[in-house]
């Protein structure tokens, strides 16, 4: 089947994920419009026509569930044909959330996004096939102490888009210390919601570059913050601190190879 170019609305608030997904899409000759939050995504959808929406679940202003639900309500109200919406999520059970029913997602991609799973989902859509759930598990380094193996695998995964990988590494090196400082300050002030958001951002940054252990640690911290458990949060923060230092060192080494 012949693959056609799709006009895609990408709703994603993380810069590193934006760059990675946009590059994968554009290399497959798709047109991409970016939205930084759910409210903006709804506005853009109403002002233009798209073949597909890629919707991050957790975003500021309006999360992905509510944004998708508003898009579906707009389509129903105006008797429009439903546009496929694929959820981008860090959690494998997001389709079980009661709010997913109103969102009427056509599929789910797990973060960190795997370019092969993303391309497969797009090929099905652009070949006029029915979208289906795609597991986006990235083959990240399980042995994070073996940085050479991790670097080699990452370079293989990004073969042909090394410039994008270098830009992602640069962004991560810039954003990690800033988001980390913001997370600690939010926790000191016991601003639980803000701290939880920062932990999720950290998970996205390291996850986009296939640091699976650090991503899981950040997501675990996010769950702890959701329960407002200060003692456990600070304990987890200490563990994550050393892990992120190793990650930064690894990114710096990787940058030298690019």
Secondary structure, DSSP 8 states (H G I E B T S, - for coil): ------EEEEE---HHHHHHHHHHHHHTT-EEEEESSHHHHHHHHHHS--SEEEEESS-SSS-HHHHHHHHHHHHHHTT----EEEEEES-TTGGGSTTHHHHT-SEEEESS--HHHHHHHHHHHHTT-----B-------S-TT-HHHHHHHHHHHTTT-HHHHHHHHHHHHHHHHHHHHHHHHHHHTT-HHHHHHHHHHHHHHHHHTT-HHHHHHHHHHHHHHHTT-HHHHHHHHHHHHHHHHHHHHHHHHHHHH-
